Amino acid sequence: MTGFARAAGSGGTWRWTFELKTVNAKGLDIRLRMPAPFDRAEGEARARLAKALARGTCFATLSSQREGATAAARIDLAALESIAVAARAAAVKAGLAPPTMDGLLALRGVLEAADTEDDEAAVNAACAGALASLDEAIVALTTARRWEGGALASVLKDMLWSIAGLVEAADLNPARRPEAVRERLAQSVETLMGSARGLDENRLYQEAILLAAKADIREELDRLKTHVAAARALIDGGGAIGRRLDFLAQELAREASTLSAKANDVSLTAQGLELRAQIEQFREQVQNVE
């Protein structure tokens, strides 16, 4: 399921913001970015995200800013000496005044300003604070995803009602009545007897009965009803049910395909095709469930 959350915090000279965003995916994929020195807590952050999420792609980004840190000047003595020698030689050759110290220090790479580093305790404290912000963001993300899941549950239940209605309609289809089956068998045998001579009528009836038995969709209807009931129970139970619902959706699609293939009546075939279309829509929605 999709979701977004943000949490900010500060500690010592550091300020940070954790942003979480999730999108739909079949499995769980955590894409985490943490700059130095917070990267030392990346393993713990990843573990907390994996514990809170079961499915989807999660983009977790920590942005940080350091404030109030004192800067220390650092001179690259080796670079200064090398540049000074070359500059003096060039000045003598060109008859110019020798280079000055302030001019040499203005060259890139000779003088650098670097922030003083926090001690180990300060860095550990900042990492702990960032993880606390992550926990806060996870709570907000979970709340948003739970709200979306509740709305999606209603949609899925409505779809299951439609699927159950189509299954029931197929079960009650007049073409499945014994008298209708007998009439189709009699017509088929009569047609064959009229078009071909020398055929054994009793053998034709036996073969027709076997074909009718193979075309019976009772088992498919029973399994469809069972899968619909199981899907409803999963949705009512809640939790991380996305993969199990996906499996049931695949089973529903398989049974509907078999029903359509075995249907020996135009009306049953039409109901089977509509059933397959409804199940496919259900399966697409299930991909949004954690």
N, C-alpha and C positions, 0 to 999 in steps of 0.2 A: 504494500500500500504506500501511497505517497504521504509525505509529511515534511514539515520544516520547523526548526526550532533554533533559538539563539540564546546564549547566556554569556554574560561578561563578568569580569572580576579584576582584582588588582592585589598586589602584594609587594612590599619593598619598593624597588624602582621599576617594577614591571606592571603593565596593564595588558589584558588579553581578552579575546572574544572567541568563543567556540560556536561554530555554525554547523548544524546537522541538516542534511537533506536526504530523503529516501525516495526512490522510484521503484517501479515494479520490476521484478526479476524472478526467475524460476527458483534460484537458490539464494544464498546469502553472500554478498560481495561487499566487503568493507574497504573503502578507499580513504585512507587517513593521511593527513598532512599536518606535521607539527615541526615548527622551526626550532633551531638551536636556541637556548639550551634545553627546551622542553622535550626534544626528541628522546631524551632518556626515559620519559614516561610513556613512550608510544606503545610498548607492549601491554602495559596496564590499561591504557585507554582502549586499545583494540579488544582486550578481554572483556571490558565492561560493555562495549557495544555489542559484542557477540552474545553476551548473556542477555541483553535486553531485546535483541532482534532475532528473528528466526528466518526471515525471508525478505528478499529485496536487495537493491544496491544502495548502500549508504555512503554518501559523500560527507566526510567529517573534516573540517578545516579549522585549525587554530591560528589566529593572527595575533601577533604580539607587538608591543611597543615599550621601549625602555625610556623612562623619564627620570630626570634629576641625577643622572650619572655624571661623574666628573670625568673630564677628558685629560689624557696624559700625552705629551708630545714625545715622539720617538724619531730619532735621526738615524738614517741608514748610513753609518760611517763609511762602509766599504763603497757605497755608491757615491758619497760626497767626495771621497779621496780620488776615485777614478775620474769623476767629472772635473774636479779641480785641476788635476794634472793635464787633462786634455784641453781644458779651457786656457790654462796658462801658456801651454805650447802654442795654441792657436793665436793667442794675443801677441806673443813675441813674434811669431811669424808674420802677423799682419800689422805689427807696429801699433798695437792698441794697448789701452790700460789693462792691467791684470783684473781678473774677475774679483768681485767683492763677495763677502760671506752672505749678505742678505740676498744677493742675486742667485747664488748657488742654492740657498735654502728654498728659494721660490720655485725651483725646478721640481717637476712631478717625480715622486718616488723618493726624494731625499728627506723631506720632513712630512711625517704623518701624524694625525691626531687619532688616538685610539681610546675608546671608553675603558675605564677601569673595570675589571671583571668582578662580579659578585663572588663572595666566598661560597663554599660548598653548601653550607647551611641555608644561605639565602636562595640558592638555586633550587634546592630540594623543597623549600617552603613554597617557592613560586610554582613548581611542578605540582605539589599537593593542591594548591589553590586552583590551578588549571583543571585538575581532575575533578575537583568539587564542582566547578562550573560545567564540566562535561556531564556530571550526574544530574545537575539541574536541567541541562538541555535535553538529556535523555527522558526525564520525567515529562517535560513539555512535549517532546516528540511523541512519546507513547500516548499521551492524552489526545493529541491530534489524530493519531492513527486509530485509536480506539473509537473516536467519534466517527471517523470515516468508515470504520468497520461496522459500526452499528447501522449506519445508513445503507451500506452495501448488503448487510444481512437481510434487510427488508426487500431489497431488489432481488436477491437470490431466492428468497422464500416465494416471492410472487412468480418467479420463473419456474420453480419446482411445482407450484400449483398448476401452472399451465401445462407442464410436462405430464403431471399426474392426470390432468383432465384428458389429454390426448391418449394416454395409455388406457384410461377407462373407456373412452369412446371406441378405441380399437377393440377392446374386450367385448363391448356390447354391440359391435358392428353386426348387422343382420346377416352379412355374408358368412359369419362364423357359425350360424345356427346349423344344427344337424340336417334339417330339411333342405337348406340352401346348398350344403355340401353334397348331399345325395343328388339333388337336381343337377348340379354341375357335373358330377360323376356320370350320371345317366346320359346327359347330353354329349359328354366326351366319348363315351362308349358307343353311343348311337352314331356319332359322326364317324368314328373309326370303322364301325361295322358297315356303314354305307359306302365308305370310300375304298375298302379293301375286303376282298372275298377270301374265304378260307381261314379266317381268324377265329380262334376259340373265344366265344363270348364270355365264358366263365373265367378264362385266363385274363382276359381284358379287364374284367371287373376286379380281379385280385390285384392286378398291377395298378389299376386306378386307385384302389383303396390304399395300397402302399404309398403311392405318390401323395395322396391326401394326408396320410399320417406324417410323412416327412414335411409337408407344408404347414402342419399345425403350429401355431405360434403361442400355444399355452405357456411353454417354458419361458419364452422370451418375455411375455407379459408379466409373468410372476417375478422374474429377475428384475425387470424394470421397476416394478412396484417396490421390491426390496431395496434397490439402490436409491430410489427417491426417499424412502423412509430413513435410510442410513444417512443420506445427505442432510435431511431435516434435523436429525438427532445431532449431527456434528455441529451444525450452525447454532442450534439451541445450547449446546454445551460450551461453545466459545473456545478461546485459546488459539494456538497456532495450528490451524486446520487446513491451510492452503494446499499442502501436498496431498493430504488425504482426500480433500474435495476434488482435486485435479484427477486423482485416480478414479474416483467414482464417476466423474464426468466422462472419462475415457470408457469406462464400463457401460455407462448409459448409451454412449455413441455406438459401441460395438453391438449391443443388444438391439438398438434401433435399426442398425444396418442389416442385421440378420433378419429382423422382422420384415423389413422392406423386401429383402431378397426372397423370402419364403411366401410372401403374400400372393395369393392366387385370385385376387379380386381387385378391380380397379379402385374401388373405394378404400380398401385396406392399404393399397400401395400409396394412395394420396395421403392417408393418415400417417403412414410410416415416413414419408418424405417430410411432412410438416413436423413430425416428432424429431427427426434428425436436425432440422433447422433450429428448432427450439433448444435442443440439447447443445448445439454448437454455440448458440448465443450464451447459454449458461456457462459453457466451458471457457469462453472468452472472458466473462466476468470473474470467473474463479481465479484467473491469473492475477487479479488485483488483491487477492486475499493472502494475508501472511500465513 
